[in-house]
Amino acid sequence: MNIVEFTDFLIKSLVREPDLVKVECFESDEDTKIIEIIVPNSEMKSLIGKNGKNASAIRTVIQAFAYTNKMKKVKINIDSY
């Protein structure tokens, strides 16, 4: 399982409408990957959580996955449409 599939699984298990979630990966430079998580505006509240605790936990889990798979740097962006 690569980092995009893992992130997709993680986010889709947290939202009410998993069909509307989109996860993409971009290469920023040689060592850095950017994971873009796009969800509907109605799902942002549950994904971010109170004081950003859910978003922080999501970032921690994804970065731990990247570390165990020998990736250098991963940045996670959460956005809505």
C-alpha positions in Angstrom: 0.0 0.0 0.0 1.4 3.4 -1.0 0.9 6.6 0.9 -1.9 7.8 -1.3 -3.9 4.6 -0.9 -3.3 4.7 2.9 -4.4 8.4 3.1 -7.5 7.7 1.0 -8.5 4.8 3.2 -7.9 6.8 6.4 -9.9 9.9 5.3 -12.7 7.9 3.8 -13.2 6.0 7.0 -13.6 9.4 8.9 -16.2 11.1 6.7 -19.9 10.5 6.1 -19.7 10.7 2.3 -16.5 8.8 1.3 -17.3 9.0 -2.5 -16.7 12.7 -2.5 -13.2 12.5 -1.1 -10.2 13.1 -3.4 -6.6 12.4 -2.4 -3.7 13.4 -4.7 0.1 13.3 -4.3 2.5 15.9 -5.8 6.3 16.0 -5.8 7.5 19.4 -4.5 11.2 18.6 -4.9 13.4 15.6 -4.8 12.8 14.8 -1.1 9.3 16.2 -0.4 5.9 14.9 -1.3 2.7 16.9 -0.8 -0.5 15.0 -0.1 -3.6 17.0 -1.0 -6.8 16.0 0.7 -9.9 17.5 -0.8 -13.3 17.0 0.9 -16.7 18.6 0.6 -17.2 21.8 2.7 -19.8 20.0 4.9 -17.1 17.4 5.9 -14.5 19.9 7.0 -15.8 20.3 10.5 -15.5 16.6 11.3 -12.2 16.3 9.6 -10.5 19.2 11.3 -12.1 18.6 14.7 -12.2 20.8 17.7 -9.1 23.1 17.8 -7.6 21.1 14.9 -7.1 18.0 17.0 -8.4 15.6 14.3 -6.3 17.2 11.6 -3.2 17.1 13.8 -3.8 13.4 14.5 -4.3 12.7 10.7 -1.0 14.4 9.9 0.8 12.5 12.6 -0.5 9.1 11.4 0.3 9.9 7.7 3.8 11.1 8.6 4.4 8.0 10.7 3.4 5.9 7.7 5.8 7.8 5.5 8.6 7.4 8.1 8.2 3.7 8.3 8.3 3.5 4.5 11.6 5.5 4.3 10.1 8.7 2.8 12.0 11.8 3.6 9.4 14.6 4.0 5.6 14.6 3.6 3.4 17.7 3.8 -0.4 17.3 4.2 -2.8 19.9 2.9 -6.5 19.6 3.7 -8.9 21.7 1.6 -12.6 21.8 0.7 -14.7 22.5 -2.4 
